Amino acid sequence: MATYQEVTWKVPAELQDFVVSVLIDLGADGVQQGDQKLTIYEDQSKEGWQERVQAYQIGLRLLEEQGLAVQSKPVGNEALSSTTFENEWKNYYHASRITNRFTVVPKWEEYQPEQASEQLIVMDPDKAFGTGTHPTTALMLQALETVVRGGEKTIDVGTGSGVLAVAAKYLGVGELLATDIDAAAVQTAEENLALNPVAKDVQVVASDLMQDVPTDFINTGIDLVLANILADVILPLIPQVRQVLKKGGLFLVSGIYDDVEEEIEQALQDAGFVIEQKMQSTTWHAFICRLPEDVTA
Ligand SMILES: C[S@@+](CC[C@H](N)C(=O)[O-])C[C@H]1O[C@@H](n2cnc3c(N)ncnc32)[C@H](O)[C@@H]1O
């Protein structure tokens, strides 16, 4: 039976988004935010888990040494059996209304919509990112609601739990292909898509960015690309999106922390994109970008 290492640090609420981004940069798959504390779970069957925990520890110590009010000494550090891990996770994760339209519902919860217009995205997020509650996912859902007109051929890069793919299908996009570099996320996304009949025709491909997207999917041109990924991954993705997107096509991008907003904006403009809308939630940003009709090749 798999075992998870659960490590918890005391982190004040106002610093949590920043520390979460540091932990994700250092390799954390998902970070659970709690009252004044952050918790990571490392699957001990995955190679390098001890080195990753050490890296988080060093990262937090550096932040503490810089004078940030985080406590780098963990307040909890213990091994959990997978059954305990799953039950803890289930206690923490409940149906959550993310936008007026979308509510993310864990597959184990009975939930009655409050309004007829509410659409339910059923998820068992397991170990993949994307419960819908992270500000970057919420920004992407709002951006999707703003732009989708229906029928768009779409790629969801870094699909995680598959949450954006399901929402996009509810909104009426056409063919949709999702990618993720992490094999566990690919499997989780496939399982979650199967829980949402609206997304039954979505294909999921294990791929570094769009490298392994079949050419017959992209060669007629893509109308919409979604990516909620960290900055170091967005930068190499921009030229790939530029190459596959039709003129007039849209690129919705999030995962952009305050400190890299200008750099990403500049890179998008240098590649020929027009930023039509900037969105922000706490210290996270998202852009709705369009490749203009008159863009030069
Ligand atoms: C922040 S999560 C976003 C998940 C989901 N799309 C959402 O919006 O909630 C980023 C996802 O991108 C994936 N990812 C990171 N680097 C990638 C790459 N080079 N190519 C494809 N996927 C990548 C991660 O495995 C993770 O599932």
The ligand as a Tripos MOL2 file, in Angstrom:
@<TRIPOS>MOLECULE
LIG
   27    29     1     0     0
SMALL
NO_CHARGES

@<TRIPOS>ATOM
      1 C1         -1.3150   24.6450  -12.2860 C.3       1 LIG1
      2 S1         -1.7370   23.0510  -12.8970 S.3       1 LIG1
      3 C2         -3.2270   23.4620  -13.8310 C.3       1 LIG1
      4 C3         -4.2620   22.3670  -13.8260 C.3       1 LIG1
      5 C4         -5.6020   22.7630  -14.4450 C.3       1 LIG1
      6 N1         -5.4440   23.0290  -15.8650 N.3       1 LIG1
      7 C5         -6.2060   23.9780  -13.7570 C.2       1 LIG1
      8 O1         -6.2810   25.0350  -14.3990 O.co2     1 LIG1
      9 O2         -6.5840   23.8770  -12.5910 O.co2     1 LIG1
     10 C6         -0.5130   22.8760  -14.1550 C.3       1 LIG1
     11 C7         -0.4830   21.5120  -14.8230 C.3       1 LIG1
     12 O3          0.4720   21.6250  -15.8790 O.3       1 LIG1
     13 C8          1.2160   20.4330  -15.9630 C.3       1 LIG1
     14 N2          2.4970   20.7470  -16.6170 N.ar      1 LIG1
     15 C9          3.5940   21.3290  -16.0750 C.ar      1 LIG1
     16 N3          4.5640   21.4400  -17.0050 N.ar      1 LIG1
     17 C10         4.0620   20.9480  -18.1670 C.ar      1 LIG1
     18 C11         4.5770   20.7900  -19.4870 C.ar      1 LIG1
     19 N4          5.8200   21.1650  -19.7980 N.pl3     1 LIG1
     20 N5          3.7910   20.2330  -20.4230 N.ar      1 LIG1
     21 C12         2.5160   19.8260  -20.1230 C.ar      1 LIG1
     22 N6          1.9800   19.9340  -18.8830 N.ar      1 LIG1
     23 C13         2.7330   20.4890  -17.9140 C.ar      1 LIG1
     24 C14         1.3340   19.9590  -14.5260 C.3       1 LIG1
     25 O4          1.5930   18.5650  -14.4750 O.3       1 LIG1
     26 C15        -0.0390   20.3560  -13.9530 C.3       1 LIG1
     27 O5         -0.9620   19.2930  -14.0940 O.3       1 LIG1
@<TRIPOS>BOND
     1     1     2 1
     2     2     3 1
     3     2    10 1
     4     3     4 1
     5     4     5 1
     6     5     6 1
     7     5     7 1
     8     7     8 2
     9     7     9 1
    10    10    11 1
    11    11    12 1
    12    11    26 1
    13    12    13 1
    14    13    14 1
    15    13    24 1
    16    14    15 ar
    17    14    23 ar
    18    15    16 ar
    19    16    17 ar
    20    17    18 ar
    21    17    23 ar
    22    18    19 1
    23    18    20 ar
    24    20    21 ar
    25    21    22 ar
    26    22    23 ar
    27    24    25 1
    28    24    26 1
    29    26    27 1
@<TRIPOS>SUBSTRUCTURE
     1 LIG1         1 GROUP 0 **** ****
